[in-house]
Amino acid sequence: MSGEFGIVDVPSLRWEQPKWTQRLHRLVCGETIYATMEWPQAFRSTAVSSSREGRYTFKRGGFLHPFITVRKQEFEMDLAKLSLEWKGNGELVFTNAQRFTFTREGLARFDYHVSDNHGEHLFSLKKGMSAIKHSGEVHITPAGMSHKEIALLINLAWYLAVMVTEDAATASSSAAVVS
């Protein structure tokens, strides 16, 4: 890929949504853009993530057993699948059997901690509490800084946090209409 993105080489990054009217998000530190994520079709769950490590698509599925699939954009086969439980915790399993754990911090927040299959904490994501304009902080541990999949994992955690936030906003507005 061209040099438009930086390699993740800083321990603290920020997700921002420049315009609340567009579903385009950027992972930044200072003036450097490390990754972007956009939803090409309004009201759809498929997102495209771009970073120096490549372009991936994320798509959620399932109702009683929710999951998110991860694909390299140019391929039709799933690269990994994040299976979620009702609390929002999940396990990401790659086709090569590599595993990661996504742990949600409480039911009222949309913050996540991501660990590898040995229980080593890689990074945490703290999402700002707004359903209109999304923002969040990413803090990467030394173990995460050296992990080759860190950009993909950070992008997937952000996708998960945004989708859960939007689902909660939709559910609360639907509940308000019903009552």
N, C-alpha and C positions, 0 to 999 in steps of 0.2 A: 504494500500500500504506500501511497505517497507520504511525505513527511508532514501531513496536515495535523497529525495527532502525536502527542508525546508518549513515550513509554512511561508507565506508572513508576515513578522514582521518588515520590514524595509521600510521607505518611498521612497527610491530611488533604482531603479533596472536598469539593462542594458540588452537589447537583443543583442546577438552576434551570428554571423554565423562563426564558427571556420574555415571552409574551403569553399571557394567560389564555389568549384566543387560539394559540397554536399548540399542538401536541408534539412539541420539539423540546428536548431536554439536553443539557450539556453538563459533562463532568469536567470541572475546571479547578485550577489552582493558579491564582493570579491571572495572567493573560493567556496561559497555556490551556488549550482544550485537549483533554485526554480521551474523551469519548463523547458520542452523541447517541441519542435514542429518539426515534420518532415513530408515530403511529400514522402510516400513510393513508389509511381510510378512517374517516370519522366514525365513531360508535362501533369500532371493531377492536378486538383484543390483540391482533397481531401487531407486534412492534419490530422495528429493525434497529439493531444496535451496531454502531461502527466504532472501531478503535484501531490502533496500529496492528493489533493481533488479528483483525479480520472483521467481517460483517456476519452477524448472526440474526436469526429471527427467533422471537419468543411468541408463543401462542398458548393461551390457556384453554383448558377443556375440562370435561367432567362436571358433574353437579353434586352428587353425593360423595364422590371421590375425586376432588379437584386435583388438577395437575397442570404443569407448564412444560411444554416441549421446547427444546433448544435445537436449532439446526444451523449449519453453515448456510448462508443465504443462497449460495449457488447449488446446493444439494437438496434432494427431496427426502432423505432419510434423517430420522432423529439422531442427534449426536448425544443427547442426554434428556432425562426426564426428571422433573422435580415433583414428587408426590407430596401432597399437603394433607395435614390432618385438620380437624375442625378448629383448633386453636391458632392455626396459621404456621405451625412448625412444619418442617419438611425435610426430606432427604433427596438430594440430587444424585442421580446415578448415571454415569457416562456409559457408553457402549463398551468401553474398555474396562469396566467395573470400578473405575475410580469413583469415590463417594465423598459427599460433603453434607454437612448438617446445617440447616437454616433454622435458627431458634428465634422466635418472636418474643420480644420483651413486653409481657403483659398483654391483656386484651384491649386496653384502651389506647394503646400506642401502636405505631406502625414501624417500630424499630427492630432491627435484626442483627444477630450475631452469626457469623459464618465460621465453621470449623472444618478441618479436614477429617479424614477417616480415623486418624490417631487422636482426635480430640484437641488438636492444636488450634487455638483461636487465630484466625487469619485477618478478620476485620469486623468492624461494627458499622452499622448504618443507622443514623438518627434522622428520621424524617420530620420536617416541619409540619405543624398541624393546620393545614389548609387544604380544602378540597378544590379550590379554584386555581391557585397557582402553586405548583409543587416546588419544594426545595429540601435539601437534606445535606447532612455532613457525613463523610466517610473517614474513619480512622483505621489505618492499616497497621498491623503489628509487624515486628521484624520478620516473623515467619511468613507473613502474607507478602511482604515486599519481595521476597525471593521466590514466590510461587509463580509458576509459568501461566497458570489459568486465572490470575488475580483480576485482570480486566474483565474477562467474561463473567466471573463470579460477582463482581461489583455491579456490572450491568444487569445481571439477572436479579440480584437483590433489589435494585432500584425498580425494575419492572414489577416485581412482586409487591413492593411497598406502594407504588402508584396504583396498581390495579386494586389492591385491597382498600386503599383510601377511597377510590372512586366507587367501589361497590358499597362501602359503608355510607358514603354520601347519598347514593341512589336509594339505599334501603331506608335511611332516615327521612329523606324527602317523600318517599312513598308512604311511610308510616304517618307522616304529618298530613298527607292528603286524605288517608283513610279515616283518621280520627276526627 
